[in-house]
């Protein structure tokens, strides 16, 4: 399929119905969040430790199949000035690999400040506090990325 950087281009590649799956990926973990088929609600799903690419694809394939995913949203960690660094390059490489593995449209969504949004939501009581220190919150960051993408799709 295609990897795009704008909501309008992504929307043009999507069928009218079908869930979206967002990924907040780091070197060690992948956080997942998904939508319902009508793309109205966002649900933080899970965070898993990365393994080999084959292991990661197998885990993602289960989620893609179970949730009947129509498109993928990959968080693009740009620098605050909008420039790209090594993490953004890694996100682009992940998007290319996902495109090859699943053949679904992929949107690269700016993820600047998502960690701050998650921390603020926890402090304000809008998200549950982690049960133990160091518990991964990547699935919440994926949910913020997906909410941003849905807002952009509604405008675009």
C-alpha positions in Angstrom: 0.0 0.0 0.0 1.3 3.4 0.9 3.0 5.4 3.7 1.7 8.9 4.0 2.3 11.9 6.2 -1.0 13.7 5.9 -4.5 12.8 7.2 -6.1 13.7 3.9 -3.9 11.3 2.0 -4.5 8.6 4.6 -8.2 9.1 4.5 -8.2 8.7 0.7 -6.6 5.2 1.2 -9.0 3.9 3.8 -12.3 2.1 3.3 -15.4 3.7 4.9 -15.3 1.3 7.8 -12.6 -0.5 9.6 -10.6 0.1 12.7 -7.3 1.8 13.0 -4.3 0.6 15.0 -1.7 3.0 16.4 1.8 2.1 17.4 4.0 4.0 19.8 7.3 2.2 19.2 10.7 2.5 20.9 13.7 0.3 20.8 12.4 -1.8 23.7 8.6 -1.6 23.5 5.6 -1.1 21.3 2.4 0.4 22.7 -0.8 -0.2 20.9 -4.2 1.6 20.7 -7.1 0.9 18.5 -10.4 2.3 17.3 -13.8 0.8 16.8 -14.8 0.1 13.1 -16.5 3.5 12.8 -13.4 5.2 14.1 -15.2 7.0 16.9 -13.6 5.6 20.1 -10.0 5.1 20.9 -8.9 2.4 23.3 -5.4 1.9 24.8 -4.8 -1.8 24.2 -1.4 -3.1 25.4 2.3 -2.5 25.6 4.6 -5.4 24.7 8.4 -5.8 24.9 9.9 -6.0 21.4 11.5 -9.2 20.3 12.7 -10.2 16.9 11.0 -8.6 13.9 9.2 -12.0 13.2 7.9 -12.1 16.8 6.7 -8.5 16.6 5.0 -9.1 13.3 3.3 -12.2 14.7 1.9 -10.3 17.7 0.8 -7.4 15.5 -0.8 -9.8 13.0 -3.0 -11.2 15.7 -4.2 -7.8 16.7 -4.6 -6.7 13.1 -6.7 -9.8 12.4 -8.8 -9.7 15.6 -9.6 -6.0 15.3 -10.1 -6.1 11.5 -7.7 -3.2 11.1 -8.0 -1.1 7.9 -5.0 1.2 8.5 -2.0 1.8 10.8 -0.9 4.9 12.5 2.8 5.1 13.5 4.0 7.7 15.9 6.7 9.9 14.3 8.9 11.3 17.1 10.0 14.6 15.5 12.3 17.0 17.3 10.6 20.0 18.9 11.7 22.2 15.9 10.1 19.7 13.5 13.4 18.2 12.3 14.0 14.5 12.2 16.5 12.6 14.2 17.5 8.9 14.6 14.2 8.0 16.4 12.1 9.5 13.5 14.2 7.6 11.0 13.5 4.4 13.0 9.8 5.2 12.9 9.9 5.6 9.2 11.8 2.3 8.8 9.1 0.6 11.0 6.4 2.1 8.8 8.1 0.6 5.7 8.4 -2.8 7.4 4.7 -2.6 8.4 3.7 -1.7 4.9 5.6 -4.7 3.5 4.2 -7.0 6.2 0.6 -6.0 6.1 -0.1 -4.1 3.0 -2.3 -1.6 4.9 -2.1 2.2 4.6 0.2 3.7 7.1 0.0 7.2 8.5 3.1 8.8 10.1 1.6 10.9 12.9 3.6 13.6 14.7 3.9 12.4 18.3 5.6 15.4 19.9 4.5 16.0 23.5 2.5 12.7 23.8 4.4 11.7 26.9 3.5 15.0 28.5 -0.2 14.6 27.6 -0.1 11.1 29.2 1.6 12.3 32.4 -0.9 15.2 32.7 -3.8 12.9 32.2 -2.6 10.6 35.0 -2.0 13.6 37.3 -5.5 14.9 36.6 -7.1 11.5 37.2 -8.2 11.0 33.6 -6.0 7.9 33.3 -5.3 5.4 36.0 -2.0 5.6 37.8 0.5 2.8 37.1 0.2 0.0 39.6 3.9 -0.2 40.0 6.8 2.1 39.4 8.2 1.8 35.9 5.1 0.2 34.4 5.1 0.9 30.7 2.6 3.6 29.5 3.3 3.3 25.8 -0.3 2.1 25.0 -1.5 5.4 26.5 0.9 7.3 24.3 -0.4 5.3 21.3 -3.9 6.3 22.3 -2.9 10.0 22.2 -1.3 9.5 18.8 -4.5 7.9 17.5 -6.7 10.6 19.0 -4.6 13.2 17.2 -4.9 11.3 14.0 -8.7 11.0 14.3 -8.9 14.7 14.9 -6.9 15.4 11.8 -9.0 12.9 9.8 -12.2 14.7 10.8 -10.8 18.0 9.6 -9.2 16.7 6.5 
